[in-house]
């Protein structure tokens, strides 16, 4: 009897964890030591079997309590161990829910098998702004790719919604021209496309009309039937009508028995005030849990790998601080100009279009402290802390530029930014900018984070370059001459194109003399993962929305912290009418970028490759 009480007391805390209503606690308890948990659950099941009898009715197991006499239980467990073993052998595997498990435990096990998607539910994705370029080029192809790979729920429906008059067949014809199948085709591509297009429908309506969304709701209900209805609305529309669509869809087309989630595309305002007004307007009709602010850069393969590289490799995390890192460079360049988007771009400029969102998100992921877990809120909490720790941006730490016309050696002429007919001839909107930023905390104090972004440059790339400090008292410094920067280790993560991670190291050139050279320890994704097809970022992010995973989406306070950092700079540039430095189309950018880097004893890494 005392032994039974001892066992009960010693396992009470573990019982509480396994039956906890908190899925986080249950998950953590199971992952701490799976072999130990398995053995414990088996013992626990055995103990329950000695206290309970099981009956089967119509193929379903029911458990009924029997005598609670402790002495009898102890005697039975000692006298008949073989019988208990037989019963436990017939029981399910240890990590499956045991007889008598709580409904929550059984739900968790089902979620583990299905990825959290209820196979008896439906999922409807409504693309608002279905006739736009983003929908045609990115959203519909991403949805098809998820369908082709088997990631969409069994019961799903795609609806296009826009003001344009269009039939279902016309929408399908429009979509079909953009659909492609994966390289590793497992099924007939044409048949898969046909099956997908049968699930696509169209509804024409006004963005500010509840009646139009009521009509959409009726059509969605026809497709959903009696199943649990989950709905996703993708707002591929200008931000000035976000709130109208959120209001109408929430009032007239929300799910009555499942989830309703809304994807919001950037730009999220032009400054802190307009962003706050937009967030407040959405909050009047949607909860923060329903809003998914999408930044497609966060869905890129190398961005996902950034935290893996840092937190799962012992050699990097100890070096991830001011003691070893001399500077960080986050670089984005395009080898083409605005090309027809000048009217849109002139209203935002390169800082709002690229730096305040894409590049700042990369900086936050790189500079954040280790999160408590990989849960969405834990990661986003650390990103917000990093953004709030940043020092205000000073105008003297900023260079802005604008590309001008240029004629190449081969005689090809390239236009200036202001040659675009949709751009005012006197526009001073920057098409290039570089900024030196600093984080005011113990880890990064004094380390310059240099951002650079531009259009119409000499190449196309997006990468993160981490330059380490010089080796103290380097025994081989004379082998590098006077340029010690050549001896600096550098970690490079190339986001696009040709995804790669490489580390620049010093090594001896073969021969009788002692001559050093820089070499790359190189992980090229295309070479290492030849048989892998890399999903588009929109595929990953849309799937995360369907599964309710918000790790790669921007929270409202994170957005506010980003705008709070950049709004004073943007206001000062506009009030002082700072003229951008002109640079030739196809060049490396303004000379001022090199002076800014030299100010902090930094050499741009992309200029020396």
C-alpha positions in Angstrom: 0.0 0.0 0.0 2.8 2.4 0.9 4.6 1.6 -2.3 1.5 2.4 -4.3 1.2 5.7 -2.5 4.8 6.4 -3.1 4.4 5.8 -6.8 1.3 7.9 -6.9 3.0 10.8 -5.1 6.2 10.6 -7.2 4.3 10.7 -10.5 1.7 13.3 -9.7 3.5 16.2 -11.3 4.2 14.1 -14.5 0.5 13.1 -14.6 -0.4 16.7 -14.5 1.9 17.6 -17.4 0.6 14.7 -19.6 -3.1 15.7 -18.9 -2.4 19.4 -18.9 -4.9 21.5 -20.8 -1.9 23.5 -22.1 -0.7 21.9 -25.4 2.6 23.7 -24.9 3.2 22.0 -21.5 2.2 18.6 -22.9 4.5 19.0 -25.9 7.4 20.1 -23.8 7.0 17.2 -21.3 6.9 14.7 -24.2 9.9 16.0 -25.9 12.2 16.3 -22.9 12.9 12.6 -22.8 10.7 10.5 -25.1 12.1 7.1 -24.0 11.5 8.0 -20.4 8.0 9.2 -21.2 7.2 6.1 -23.2 8.3 3.9 -20.3 6.3 6.0 -17.9 3.2 6.0 -20.0 3.4 2.2 -20.3 3.7 1.9 -16.5 0.9 4.3 -16.0 -1.3 2.4 -18.4 -0.5 -0.9 -16.7 -1.5 0.7 -13.3 -4.7 1.8 -14.8 -5.4 -1.6 -16.2 -5.1 -3.1 -12.7 -7.6 -0.6 -11.4 -10.1 -0.7 -14.3 -11.8 -3.1 -16.6 -12.3 -2.4 -20.2 -15.3 -3.3 -22.4 -15.9 -2.9 -26.0 -19.2 -1.7 -27.4 -19.7 -1.5 -31.1 -16.0 -1.4 -31.7 -15.4 1.5 -29.2 -13.4 1.0 -26.0 -15.1 2.1 -22.8 -13.4 2.0 -19.3 -15.4 1.4 -16.2 -14.0 1.7 -12.6 -13.8 -1.4 -10.5 -12.9 -2.0 -6.9 -10.6 0.7 -5.4 -9.2 -1.6 -2.7 -5.6 -0.7 -2.6 -4.4 -4.0 -1.2 -6.3 -6.0 -3.8 -4.7 -3.9 -6.5 -1.2 -4.4 -5.1 -1.7 -8.1 -4.8 -3.1 -8.4 -8.3 -0.2 -6.5 -9.8 2.3 -8.7 -8.0 0.5 -12.0 -8.4 -0.4 -11.7 -12.1 2.4 -9.8 -13.9 2.1 -11.9 -17.0 -1.6 -11.0 -17.3 -0.8 -7.4 -17.0 1.9 -7.8 -19.7 -0.6 -9.3 -22.1 -3.0 -6.5 -21.6 -0.3 -3.9 -22.1 0.8 -5.7 -25.3 -2.6 -5.2 -26.7 -2.7 -1.6 -25.8 -1.8 1.1 -28.4 1.8 2.3 -28.7 3.0 4.4 -25.8 2.8 7.8 -27.4 -0.8 7.2 -28.6 -3.6 8.2 -26.3 -4.3 5.5 -23.7 -7.6 4.2 -22.6 -9.3 6.8 -20.6 -7.2 9.7 -22.0 -8.7 13.1 -21.9 -10.4 14.4 -25.0 -7.7 17.0 -25.3 -5.0 14.4 -25.4 -6.8 12.5 -28.1 -7.2 15.7 -30.1 -3.5 16.4 -29.8 -2.6 13.0 -31.1 -5.0 13.5 -34.1 -3.4 16.9 -34.7 0.1 15.3 -34.7 -1.1 12.8 -37.4 -2.9 15.4 -39.6 -0.7 18.5 -39.1 -3.4 20.2 -37.1 -5.9 20.2 -40.0 -9.3 18.7 -39.3 -9.9 16.3 -42.2 -13.7 16.6 -41.7 -13.6 20.4 -42.3 -13.5 22.5 -45.4 -11.1 25.4 -46.2 -12.2 28.2 -48.5 -9.5 30.7 -49.7 -11.0 33.8 -51.2 -8.5 36.0 -53.1 -9.8 39.5 -52.9 -8.4 41.4 -55.9 -8.3 38.3 -58.0 -7.8 40.1 -61.3 -4.5 41.8 -60.1 -1.0 40.9 -61.1 -0.1 39.5 -57.6 -3.0 37.1 -57.6 -2.3 35.9 -61.1 1.5 35.6 -60.8 1.9 34.5 -57.2 -1.2 33.6 -55.2 -3.0 31.2 -57.5 0.2 29.4 -58.6 1.1 29.0 -54.9 -2.3 27.5 -54.1 -2.0 25.1 -57.0 1.5 24.0 -55.9 0.1 23.3 -52.4 -2.7 21.3 -54.0 -0.3 19.4 -56.3 2.0 18.5 -53.3 -1.0 17.3 -51.2 -0.8 20.1 -48.6 -4.3 21.5 -49.0 -7.2 19.9 -47.0 -9.3 17.2 -48.7 -12.2 19.6 -48.9 -11.2 23.0 -50.2 -12.5 25.8 -52.4 -10.8 28.7 -54.1 -12.8 31.9 -54.8 -11.7 34.9 -56.8 -13.3 38.2 -55.8 -13.0 41.5 -57.6 -15.0 44.3 -59.2 -14.4 43.0 -62.7 -17.2 41.1 -64.4 -16.0 37.5 -65.0 -17.4 34.0 -65.2 -16.0 30.9 -63.4 -14.6 29.7 -66.8 -13.0 33.0 -67.5 -11.2 32.9 -64.1 -10.1 29.4 -64.8 -8.7 30.4 -68.2 -6.8 33.2 -66.6 -5.4 31.1 -63.8 -4.5 28.2 -66.1 -1.9 30.2 -68.0 0.2 30.7 -64.8 0.1 27.1 -63.4 3.2 24.9 -63.5 3.9 21.5 -61.9 6.8 20.5 -59.8 10.0 19.0 -61.3 9.5 15.8 -59.3 6.1 15.0 -60.8 4.3 12.1 -59.2 1.0 12.4 -61.0 -0.2 13.6 -64.3 0.2 17.4 -64.4 -2.6 18.1 -66.7 -5.1 16.1 -64.6 -4.0 17.8 -61.4 -4.5 21.2 -63.1 -7.9 20.2 -64.2 -8.8 18.9 -60.7 -7.6 22.2 -59.2 -9.4 24.4 -61.6 -12.7 22.6 -60.9 -12.4 23.9 -57.3 -11.9 27.6 -58.5 -14.9 29.9 -58.7 -15.5 33.6 -59.1 -17.7 36.2 -57.6 -17.9 39.9 -58.8 -18.7 42.4 -56.1 -17.8 45.8 -54.6 -15.1 46.0 -51.9 -17.3 48.2 -49.7 -20.6 46.3 -50.1 -21.9 44.0 -47.4 -24.5 42.7 -49.8 -21.8 41.6 -52.2 -20.1 39.7 -49.4 -23.4 38.2 -48.3 -23.8 36.8 -51.8 -20.2 35.4 -51.6 -21.1 33.9 -48.2 -24.1 32.0 -49.8 -21.9 30.6 -52.5 -19.3 29.5 -50.0 -22.0 27.8 -47.9 -23.0 25.8 -51.0 -19.5 24.4 -51.3 -19.0 23.8 -47.6 -22.1 21.9 -46.9 -22.5 20.7 -43.3 -18.8 20.5 -42.6 -16.8 22.8 -40.3 -16.1 25.8 -42.4 -12.7 27.4 -42.2 -12.2 30.6 -44.3 -9.2 32.5 -45.4 -9.4 35.9 -47.1 -6.3 37.1 -49.0 -6.4 40.9 -49.4 -4.4 41.4 -52.6 -5.7 45.0 -52.9 -4.4 48.5 -52.2 -4.2 49.3 -48.4 -6.7 52.1 -48.7 -9.5 49.6 -49.0 -8.3 47.0 -46.5 -10.6 48.3 -43.8 -13.7 48.3 -46.1 -13.1 44.6 -47.0 -12.3 43.7 -43.4 -15.6 45.2 -42.3 -17.8 43.7 -45.0 -16.2 40.2 -44.9 -16.3 40.0 -41.1 -20.0 41.1 -40.9 -21.3 39.2 -43.9 -18.9 36.3 -44.8 -17.2 35.1 -41.6 -17.4 31.4 -40.7 -20.0 30.5 -38.2 -18.4 27.3 -37.0 -14.7 27.5 -37.9 -11.9 30.0 -38.1 -11.8 33.1 -40.3 -8.3 34.5 -41.1 -7.3 37.5 -43.2 -4.0 37.9 -45.0 -2.9 41.5 -45.4 -0.3 42.5 -48.0 2.2 45.3 -47.6 2.5 48.2 -47.6 1.2 48.6 -44.1 0.9 52.4 -44.2 3.4 55.1 -45.2 4.5 56.1 -41.7 3.7 55.5 -38.0 0.5 57.5 -38.0 -1.0 55.9 -41.2 0.1 52.5 -40.1 -1.5 53.0 -36.7 -4.8 54.1 -38.3 -4.8 51.1 -40.5 -4.1 48.7 -37.6 -6.8 50.4 -35.6 -9.3 50.1 -38.4 -8.6 46.4 -38.9 -8.8 45.9 -35.1 -12.4 47.2 -35.1 -13.5 44.2 -37.2 -10.8 41.5 -36.6 -8.9 40.2 -33.6 -5.1 40.3 -33.8 -5.2 36.5 -34.0 -7.1 36.7 -37.2 -4.8 39.1 -39.0 -1.8 37.7 -40.9 0.5 40.6 -42.1 2.5 38.9 -44.9 6.0 39.8 -45.9 7.0 37.3 -48.6 10.7 37.7 -47.7 10.1 35.9 -44.5 9.0 32.8 -46.4 12.2 32.5 -48.4 14.3 29.3 -47.7 17.4 31.1 -46.5 15.5 33.4 -44.1 13.9 30.3 -42.6 17.3 28.8 -42.3 18.8 31.8 -40.5 17.6 30.8 -37.0 18.5 27.2 -37.7 22.0 28.1 -38.7 22.4 30.2 -35.6 20.7 28.2 -32.9 21.4 24.6 -33.9 25.2 25.0 -34.6 27.5 25.3 -31.6 30.2 27.1 -33.6 28.0 30.2 -34.4 26.0 31.2 -31.3 29.0 31.8 -29.1 30.4 34.2 -31.7 27.1 36.0 -32.3 28.0 39.3 -30.4 30.1 42.4 -30.4 33.1 40.5 -29.1 33.6 38.7 -32.4 31.5 40.5 -35.1 32.8 43.7 -36.5 29.8 44.6 -38.7 26.7 43.2 -40.4 25.6 44.1 -43.9 22.2 43.5 -45.3 22.2 44.1 -49.0 19.4 44.1 -51.6 20.0 45.1 -55.2 18.0 44.8 -58.5 19.5 45.1 -62.0 16.4 46.8 -63.4 14.5 50.0 -62.7 10.8 50.7 -61.9 9.7 49.6 -65.4 6.1 50.6 -65.4 5.7 50.7 -61.6 7.0 54.2 -61.3 3.7 55.7 -60.3 3.3 53.4 -57.4 7.0 53.5 -56.5 7.2 57.3 -56.5 4.7 57.4 -53.7 6.8 55.1 -51.4 10.5 55.1 -52.5 13.1 52.5 -51.7 13.2 53.0 -48.0 9.5 52.3 -47.5 9.3 49.7 -50.3 12.3 47.5 -49.2 14.2 48.7 -46.1 11.5 49.4 -43.6 10.0 45.9 -44.1 12.1 43.2 -45.9 15.5 44.2 -44.7 14.5 45.3 -41.2 12.8 41.9 -40.7 16.1 40.2 -41.6 17.9 42.4 -39.2 15.5 41.6 -36.4 15.8 37.8 -37.0 19.6 38.1 -37.0 20.0 40.3 -34.0 17.3 39.0 -31.7 18.1 37.1 -28.4 17.4 33.4 -28.3 13.7 32.8 -27.9 12.3 30.7 -25.2 10.9 28.3 -27.8 10.0 28.2 -31.5 6.4 29.2 -30.7 5.3 32.2 -32.8 4.8 34.5 -29.8 8.2 33.7 -28.3 10.0 34.5 -31.6 8.0 37.7 -32.2 8.6 38.9 -28.7 12.4 38.7 -29.3 12.1 40.5 -32.6 10.1 43.3 -31.0 12.8 43.7 -28.3 15.5 43.9 -30.9 13.6 46.6 -32.8 12.9 48.6 -29.7 16.6 48.5 -28.7 17.7 50.2 -31.9 19.1 53.8 -31.7 17.3 56.5 -33.7 18.6 56.8 -37.3 20.6 60.0 -37.9 20.4 61.8 -41.2 24.3 61.9 -41.4 24.2 58.0 -41.4 22.0 57.9 -44.5 22.8 58.1 -48.2 20.0 58.4 -50.8 20.4 58.1 -54.6 18.5 58.0 -57.8 19.5 56.3 -61.1 20.1 58.4 -64.2 20.3 57.5 -67.8 23.3 55.6 -69.1 24.6 54.3 -72.4 26.6 51.1 -72.1 29.8 50.3 -74.0 27.8 48.3 -76.5 25.6 51.3 -77.3 22.5 50.2 -75.3 20.7 53.2 -73.7 19.1 52.8 -70.3 16.5 55.4 -69.1 16.7 57.6 -66.0 14.1 57.1 -63.2 12.4 60.4 -64.2 12.1 59.3 -67.8 9.3 57.0 -66.7 6.1 58.7 -67.9 4.3 57.9 -64.6 7.0 59.7 -62.5 7.1 63.5 -62.1 10.1 65.0 -63.9 11.3 66.8 -60.8 10.9 63.8 -58.5 13.5 63.4 -55.7 12.2 60.0 -54.6 15.2 57.8 -53.8 15.7 54.6 -55.8 18.8 53.8 -53.7 19.6 54.1 -50.0 22.1 52.9 -47.5 21.9 53.4 -43.8 24.1 52.7 -40.8 22.1 51.5 -37.8 23.0 50.5 -34.2 21.4 48.4 -31.5 21.7 49.7 -28.0 22.1 46.5 -26.0 24.9 44.5 -24.4 25.1 42.0 -27.3 25.5 44.5 -30.2 26.8 47.8 -28.6 29.0 49.6 -31.2 28.5 47.1 -34.0 27.3 48.9 -37.2 24.4 47.2 -39.1 24.6 48.6 -42.6 21.6 48.3 -44.9 21.8 48.9 -48.6 19.0 48.7 -51.2 18.8 49.9 -54.7 17.3 49.6 -58.2 19.1 49.7 -61.6 22.4 48.5 -60.1 25.0 46.2 -61.6 23.6 42.9 -60.4 20.6 41.3 -58.7 21.1 39.9 -55.2 19.8 39.8 -51.6 22.2 38.7 -48.9 23.4 39.0 -45.4 27.1 39.4 -44.8 28.6 39.1 -41.3 32.2 40.3 -41.1 34.2 39.1 -38.1 36.9 40.9 -36.3 40.6 40.6 -37.0 42.5 37.8 -35.3 44.4 39.5 -32.3 48.1 39.2 -32.8 47.7 37.3 -36.1 50.9 35.4 -36.6 50.4 35.5 -40.4 49.5 39.2 -40.8 52.6 39.8 -42.9 51.4 37.3 -45.4 48.4 39.5 -46.2 50.4 42.7 -46.7 49.0 46.0 -45.4 45.3 45.1 -46.1 44.2 43.1 -43.0 40.6 43.2 -44.3 41.6 40.4 -46.6 42.3 38.2 -43.5 38.8 38.8 -42.1 36.5 35.8 -41.8 33.0 36.5 -43.3 29.8 34.5 -43.1 27.5 35.1 -46.1 23.9 34.0 -46.5 22.7 34.6 -50.1 18.9 34.8 -50.0 18.6 35.2 -53.8 19.5 34.2 -56.5 21.2 30.8 -56.2 20.7 30.3 -52.5 23.9 29.6 -50.7 25.7 29.8 -47.3 29.4 30.2 -47.3 32.1 31.0 -44.8 35.3 32.8 -45.9 38.4 31.4 -44.2 42.1 31.8 -44.6 44.2 28.8 -45.7 47.7 28.1 -47.1 48.2 27.9 -50.8 49.9 24.5 -51.7 53.7 24.9 -52.3 57.0 25.3 -50.6 56.5 28.9 -49.6 54.0 30.2 -47.0 51.4 32.1 -49.0 47.8 32.6 -47.6 44.6 32.7 -49.6 40.9 33.2 -48.9 38.7 30.3 -49.6 35.0 29.6 -49.2 33.5 26.7 -47.2 30.4 26.7 -49.5 26.9 25.2 -49.2 25.2 25.8 -52.5 21.6 24.7 -52.3 21.3 23.9 -55.9 24.3 21.6 -55.6 23.6 20.0 -52.2 19.9 19.5 -52.8 19.7 18.6 -56.4 16.6 16.6 -56.1 14.7 19.1 -54.0 12.3 21.6 -55.4 12.4 24.8 -53.4 8.9 26.1 -52.7 8.0 29.7 -53.4 7.7 31.9 -50.3 4.0 32.4 -50.9 3.4 28.6 -50.7 5.0 28.4 -47.3 3.2 31.5 -46.0 -0.2 30.5 -47.3 0.2 27.0 -45.8 1.2 28.6 -42.5 -2.0 30.6 -42.5 -4.2 27.6 -43.1 -2.4 25.8 -40.2 -2.5 28.8 -38.0 1.3 29.2 -37.6 2.1 32.9 -37.1 5.9 32.7 -36.7 6.6 34.3 -40.1 4.0 37.0 -39.8 4.3 40.5 -38.4 2.5 41.4 -35.2 0.9 44.9 -34.6 3.5 46.0 -32.0 6.3 44.8 -34.3 5.0 46.9 -37.1 4.7 49.9 -34.8 8.3 49.5 -33.7 9.5 49.4 -37.3 7.6 52.5 -38.3 8.7 54.3 -35.1 12.3 53.7 -36.2 11.9 55.0 -39.8 9.2 57.6 -39.6 11.4 60.4 -38.2 14.0 59.8 -40.9 11.4 59.8 -43.7 9.9 63.0 -42.3 13.3 64.7 -42.2 14.2 63.7 -45.7 10.9 65.1 -47.0 10.9 68.3 -45.0 14.5 69.1 -45.9 13.9 68.1 -49.5 17.2 66.1 -49.5 18.3 65.7 -53.1 19.4 62.1 -54.0 22.9 61.6 -55.4 22.6 60.5 -59.1 24.2 57.2 -60.2 24.3 55.7 -63.7 21.9 52.9 -64.5 23.8 49.6 -64.1 26.5 51.0 -61.8 27.4 50.0 -58.2 25.4 52.9 -56.8 26.3 56.4 -55.5 29.9 57.1 -54.3 28.4 58.3 -51.0 27.7 54.7 -50.0 31.4 54.0 -49.9 32.1 57.1 -47.8 29.4 56.0 -45.3 30.9 52.5 -45.0 34.4 54.0 -44.6 33.1 56.2 -41.8 32.7 53.1 -39.7 35.8 51.3 -41.1 33.6 49.0 -43.2 34.2 47.7 -46.7 31.1 46.6 -48.6 31.4 42.8 -49.0 29.5 42.7 -52.3 32.1 45.0 -53.9 34.9 42.6 -53.4 33.4 39.3 -54.6 
